[in-house]
Amino acid sequence: MTEEFFIHGYEVSFNIHDGGHGVHVHVSQGRSRDMAKFILAKDGNVVLSHDKGKLSPKMVRAIQVALMHRYPLIVNSWDKTFGEHHFDK
């Protein structure tokens, strides 16, 4: 995993093998890996793909908002890691 940053105590990162997919991030906490996955859409929106960690709706929304604020930084980091990006949504 490539660590990106932390939001509300959750690590937000993407997997080095994710380059063939659209831009997305995984949310983890401690030993709980891939608790949730958020997909970044072309229009700047962030969509919850899965929530294996059973995050509260309030936390899901807080993470979505924080990811939207960091959208350009995430896409830039994705490009630095994978060379280019595309969106699945």
MODELLER restraints for C-alpha pairs under 7 A, 6 or more apart:
rsr = mdl.restraints
at = mdl.atoms
rsr.add(forms.Gaussian(group=physical.xy_distance, feature=features.Distance(at['CA:1:A'], at['CA:13:A']), mean=6.50, stdev=0.5))
rsr.add(forms.Gaussian(group=physical.xy_distance, feature=features.Distance(at['CA:1:A'], at['CA:14:A']), mean=5.87, stdev=0.5))
rsr.add(forms.Gaussian(group=physical.xy_distance, feature=features.Distance(at['CA:1:A'], at['CA:15:A']), mean=4.48, stdev=0.5))
rsr.add(forms.Gaussian(group=physical.xy_distance, feature=features.Distance(at['CA:1:A'], at['CA:16:A']), mean=6.01, stdev=0.5))
rsr.add(forms.Gaussian(group=physical.xy_distance, feature=features.Distance(at['CA:2:A'], at['CA:13:A']), mean=5.59, stdev=0.5))
rsr.add(forms.Gaussian(group=physical.xy_distance, feature=features.Distance(at['CA:2:A'], at['CA:14:A']), mean=5.64, stdev=0.5))
rsr.add(forms.Gaussian(group=physical.xy_distance, feature=features.Distance(at['CA:2:A'], at['CA:15:A']), mean=5.99, stdev=0.5))
rsr.add(forms.Gaussian(group=physical.xy_distance, feature=features.Distance(at['CA:2:A'], at['CA:16:A']), mean=6.46, stdev=0.5))
rsr.add(forms.Gaussian(group=physical.xy_distance, feature=features.Distance(at['CA:3:A'], at['CA:12:A']), mean=6.61, stdev=0.5))
rsr.add(forms.Gaussian(group=physical.xy_distance, feature=features.Distance(at['CA:3:A'], at['CA:13:A']), mean=4.73, stdev=0.5))
rsr.add(forms.Gaussian(group=physical.xy_distance, feature=features.Distance(at['CA:4:A'], at['CA:12:A']), mean=5.74, stdev=0.5))
rsr.add(forms.Gaussian(group=physical.xy_distance, feature=features.Distance(at['CA:4:A'], at['CA:13:A']), mean=4.93, stdev=0.5))
rsr.add(forms.Gaussian(group=physical.xy_distance, feature=features.Distance(at['CA:5:A'], at['CA:11:A']), mean=6.02, stdev=0.5))
rsr.add(forms.Gaussian(group=physical.xy_distance, feature=features.Distance(at['CA:5:A'], at['CA:12:A']), mean=5.50, stdev=0.5))
rsr.add(forms.Gaussian(group=physical.xy_distance, feature=features.Distance(at['CA:6:A'], at['CA:12:A']), mean=5.73, stdev=0.5))
rsr.add(forms.Gaussian(group=physical.xy_distance, feature=features.Distance(at['CA:7:A'], at['CA:63:A']), mean=6.70, stdev=0.5))
rsr.add(forms.Gaussian(group=physical.xy_distance, feature=features.Distance(at['CA:10:A'], at['CA:27:A']), mean=6.22, stdev=0.5))
rsr.add(forms.Gaussian(group=physical.xy_distance, feature=features.Distance(at['CA:10:A'], at['CA:28:A']), mean=5.62, stdev=0.5))
rsr.add(forms.Gaussian(group=physical.xy_distance, feature=features.Distance(at['CA:10:A'], at['CA:29:A']), mean=5.03, stdev=0.5))
rsr.add(forms.Gaussian(group=physical.xy_distance, feature=features.Distance(at['CA:11:A'], at['CA:27:A']), mean=5.62, stdev=0.5))
rsr.add(forms.Gaussian(group=physical.xy_distance, feature=features.Distance(at['CA:11:A'], at['CA:28:A']), mean=5.13, stdev=0.5))
rsr.add(forms.Gaussian(group=physical.xy_distance, feature=features.Distance(at['CA:11:A'], at['CA:29:A']), mean=5.95, stdev=0.5))
rsr.add(forms.Gaussian(group=physical.xy_distance, feature=features.Distance(at['CA:12:A'], at['CA:25:A']), mean=6.28, stdev=0.5))
rsr.add(forms.Gaussian(group=physical.xy_distance, feature=features.Distance(at['CA:12:A'], at['CA:26:A']), mean=5.70, stdev=0.5))
rsr.add(forms.Gaussian(group=physical.xy_distance, feature=features.Distance(at['CA:12:A'], at['CA:27:A']), mean=4.75, stdev=0.5))
rsr.add(forms.Gaussian(group=physical.xy_distance, feature=features.Distance(at['CA:12:A'], at['CA:28:A']), mean=6.63, stdev=0.5))
rsr.add(forms.Gaussian(group=physical.xy_distance, feature=features.Distance(at['CA:13:A'], at['CA:25:A']), mean=5.36, stdev=0.5))
rsr.add(forms.Gaussian(group=physical.xy_distance, feature=features.Distance(at['CA:13:A'], at['CA:26:A']), mean=5.32, stdev=0.5))
rsr.add(forms.Gaussian(group=physical.xy_distance, feature=features.Distance(at['CA:13:A'], at['CA:27:A']), mean=6.62, stdev=0.5))
rsr.add(forms.Gaussian(group=physical.xy_distance, feature=features.Distance(at['CA:14:A'], at['CA:24:A']), mean=6.94, stdev=0.5))
rsr.add(forms.Gaussian(group=physical.xy_distance, feature=features.Distance(at['CA:14:A'], at['CA:25:A']), mean=4.90, stdev=0.5))
rsr.add(forms.Gaussian(group=physical.xy_distance, feature=features.Distance(at['CA:14:A'], at['CA:26:A']), mean=5.68, stdev=0.5))
rsr.add(forms.Gaussian(group=physical.xy_distance, feature=features.Distance(at['CA:19:A'], at['CA:82:A']), mean=5.57, stdev=0.5))
rsr.add(forms.Gaussian(group=physical.xy_distance, feature=features.Distance(at['CA:22:A'], at['CA:85:A']), mean=6.77, stdev=0.5))
rsr.add(forms.Gaussian(group=physical.xy_distance, feature=features.Distance(at['CA:22:A'], at['CA:86:A']), mean=5.08, stdev=0.5))
rsr.add(forms.Gaussian(group=physical.xy_distance, feature=features.Distance(at['CA:22:A'], at['CA:87:A']), mean=4.34, stdev=0.5))
rsr.add(forms.Gaussian(group=physical.xy_distance, feature=features.Distance(at['CA:22:A'], at['CA:88:A']), mean=4.86, stdev=0.5))
rsr.add(forms.Gaussian(group=physical.xy_distance, feature=features.Distance(at['CA:23:A'], at['CA:39:A']), mean=6.28, stdev=0.5))
rsr.add(forms.Gaussian(group=physical.xy_distance, feature=features.Distance(at['CA:23:A'], at['CA:40:A']), mean=5.64, stdev=0.5))
rsr.add(forms.Gaussian(group=physical.xy_distance, feature=features.Distance(at['CA:23:A'], at['CA:85:A']), mean=6.46, stdev=0.5))
rsr.add(forms.Gaussian(group=physical.xy_distance, feature=features.Distance(at['CA:23:A'], at['CA:86:A']), mean=6.38, stdev=0.5))
rsr.add(forms.Gaussian(group=physical.xy_distance, feature=features.Distance(at['CA:23:A'], at['CA:87:A']), mean=5.70, stdev=0.5))
rsr.add(forms.Gaussian(group=physical.xy_distance, feature=features.Distance(at['CA:24:A'], at['CA:37:A']), mean=6.99, stdev=0.5))
rsr.add(forms.Gaussian(group=physical.xy_distance, feature=features.Distance(at['CA:24:A'], at['CA:38:A']), mean=5.57, stdev=0.5))
rsr.add(forms.Gaussian(group=physical.xy_distance, feature=features.Distance(at['CA:24:A'], at['CA:39:A']), mean=4.25, stdev=0.5))
rsr.add(forms.Gaussian(group=physical.xy_distance, feature=features.Distance(at['CA:24:A'], at['CA:40:A']), mean=5.45, stdev=0.5))
rsr.add(forms.Gaussian(group=physical.xy_distance, feature=features.Distance(at['CA:25:A'], at['CA:37:A']), mean=5.75, stdev=0.5))
rsr.add(forms.Gaussian(group=physical.xy_distance, feature=features.Distance(at['CA:25:A'], at['CA:38:A']), mean=5.46, stdev=0.5))
rsr.add(forms.Gaussian(group=physical.xy_distance, feature=features.Distance(at['CA:25:A'], at['CA:39:A']), mean=6.61, stdev=0.5))
rsr.add(forms.Gaussian(group=physical.xy_distance, feature=features.Distance(at['CA:26:A'], at['CA:34:A']), mean=5.41, stdev=0.5))
rsr.add(forms.Gaussian(group=physical.xy_distance, feature=features.Distance(at['CA:26:A'], at['CA:36:A']), mean=5.80, stdev=0.5))
rsr.add(forms.Gaussian(group=physical.xy_distance, feature=features.Distance(at['CA:26:A'], at['CA:37:A']), mean=4.53, stdev=0.5))
rsr.add(forms.Gaussian(group=physical.xy_distance, feature=features.Distance(at['CA:26:A'], at['CA:38:A']), mean=6.52, stdev=0.5))
rsr.add(forms.Gaussian(group=physical.xy_distance, feature=features.Distance(at['CA:27:A'], at['CA:34:A']), mean=5.54, stdev=0.5))
rsr.add(forms.Gaussian(group=physical.xy_distance, feature=features.Distance(at['CA:27:A'], at['CA:35:A']), mean=5.59, stdev=0.5))
rsr.add(forms.Gaussian(group=physical.xy_distance, feature=features.Distance(at['CA:27:A'], at['CA:36:A']), mean=5.06, stdev=0.5))
rsr.add(forms.Gaussian(group=physical.xy_distance, feature=features.Distance(at['CA:27:A'], at['CA:37:A']), mean=6.12, stdev=0.5))
rsr.add(forms.Gaussian(group=physical.xy_distance, feature=features.Distance(at['CA:28:A'], at['CA:34:A']), mean=5.19, stdev=0.5))
rsr.add(forms.Gaussian(group=physical.xy_distance, feature=features.Distance(at['CA:28:A'], at['CA:35:A']), mean=5.22, stdev=0.5))
rsr.add(forms.Gaussian(group=physical.xy_distance, feature=features.Distance(at['CA:35:A'], at['CA:51:A']), mean=5.90, stdev=0.5))
rsr.add(forms.Gaussian(group=physical.xy_distance, feature=features.Distance(at['CA:35:A'], at['CA:52:A']), mean=4.92, stdev=0.5))
rsr.add(forms.Gaussian(group=physical.xy_distance, feature=features.Distance(at['CA:35:A'], at['CA:53:A']), mean=4.29, stdev=0.5))
rsr.add(forms.Gaussian(group=physical.xy_distance, feature=features.Distance(at['CA:36:A'], at['CA:50:A']), mean=5.30, stdev=0.5))
rsr.add(forms.Gaussian(group=physical.xy_distance, feature=features.Distance(at['CA:36:A'], at['CA:51:A']), mean=4.26, stdev=0.5))
rsr.add(forms.Gaussian(group=physical.xy_distance, feature=features.Distance(at['CA:36:A'], at['CA:52:A']), mean=5.80, stdev=0.5))
rsr.add(forms.Gaussian(group=physical.xy_distance, feature=features.Distance(at['CA:36:A'], at['CA:53:A']), mean=6.33, stdev=0.5))
rsr.add(forms.Gaussian(group=physical.xy_distance, feature=features.Distance(at['CA:37:A'], at['CA:48:A']), mean=6.12, stdev=0.5))
rsr.add(forms.Gaussian(group=physical.xy_distance, feature=features.Distance(at['CA:37:A'], at['CA:49:A']), mean=5.29, stdev=0.5))
rsr.add(forms.Gaussian(group=physical.xy_distance, feature=features.Distance(at['CA:37:A'], at['CA:50:A']), mean=5.34, stdev=0.5))
rsr.add(forms.Gaussian(group=physical.xy_distance, feature=features.Distance(at['CA:37:A'], at['CA:51:A']), mean=6.72, stdev=0.5))
rsr.add(forms.Gaussian(group=physical.xy_distance, feature=features.Distance(at['CA:38:A'], at['CA:46:A']), mean=6.34, stdev=0.5))
rsr.add(forms.Gaussian(group=physical.xy_distance, feature=features.Distance(at['CA:38:A'], at['CA:47:A']), mean=5.44, stdev=0.5))
rsr.add(forms.Gaussian(group=physical.xy_distance, feature=features.Distance(at['CA:38:A'], at['CA:48:A']), mean=4.49, stdev=0.5))
rsr.add(forms.Gaussian(group=physical.xy_distance, feature=features.Distance(at['CA:38:A'], at['CA:49:A']), mean=5.37, stdev=0.5))
rsr.add(forms.Gaussian(group=physical.xy_distance, feature=features.Distance(at['CA:39:A'], at['CA:46:A']), mean=5.67, stdev=0.5))
rsr.add(forms.Gaussian(group=physical.xy_distance, feature=features.Distance(at['CA:39:A'], at['CA:47:A']), mean=5.16, stdev=0.5))
rsr.add(forms.Gaussian(group=physical.xy_distance, feature=features.Distance(at['CA:39:A'], at['CA:48:A']), mean=6.35, stdev=0.5))
rsr.add(forms.Gaussian(group=physical.xy_distance, feature=features.Distance(at['CA:39:A'], at['CA:49:A']), mean=6.32, stdev=0.5))
rsr.add(forms.Gaussian(group=physical.xy_distance, feature=features.Distance(at['CA:40:A'], at['CA:46:A']), mean=4.66, stdev=0.5))
rsr.add(forms.Gaussian(group=physical.xy_distance, feature=features.Distance(at['CA:40:A'], at['CA:47:A']), mean=6.49, stdev=0.5))
rsr.add(forms.Gaussian(group=physical.xy_distance, feature=features.Distance(at['CA:41:A'], at['CA:87:A']), mean=5.95, stdev=0.5))
rsr.add(forms.Gaussian(group=physical.xy_distance, feature=features.Distance(at['CA:41:A'], at['CA:88:A']), mean=6.99, stdev=0.5))
rsr.add(forms.Gaussian(group=physical.xy_distance, feature=features.Distance(at['CA:41:A'], at['CA:89:A']), mean=4.90, stdev=0.5))
rsr.add(forms.Gaussian(group=physical.xy_distance, feature=features.Distance(at['CA:42:A'], at['CA:87:A']), mean=5.81, stdev=0.5))
rsr.add(forms.Gaussian(group=physical.xy_distance, feature=features.Distance(at['CA:42:A'], at['CA:89:A']), mean=6.41, stdev=0.5))
rsr.add(forms.Gaussian(group=physical.xy_distance, feature=features.Distance(at['CA:44:A'], at['CA:68:A']), mean=6.58, stdev=0.5))
rsr.add(forms.Gaussian(group=physical.xy_distance, feature=features.Distance(at['CA:44:A'], at['CA:71:A']), mean=6.83, stdev=0.5))
rsr.add(forms.Gaussian(group=physical.xy_distance, feature=features.Distance(at['CA:45:A'], at['CA:68:A']), mean=6.44, stdev=0.5))
rsr.add(forms.Gaussian(group=physical.xy_distance, feature=features.Distance(at['CA:46:A'], at['CA:64:A']), mean=5.84, stdev=0.5))
rsr.add(forms.Gaussian(group=physical.xy_distance, feature=features.Distance(at['CA:46:A'], at['CA:68:A']), mean=6.33, stdev=0.5))
rsr.add(forms.Gaussian(group=physical.xy_distance, feature=features.Distance(at['CA:78:A'], at['CA:85:A']), mean=6.71, stdev=0.5))
rsr.add(forms.Gaussian(group=physical.xy_distance, feature=features.Distance(at['CA:79:A'], at['CA:85:A']), mean=5.86, stdev=0.5))
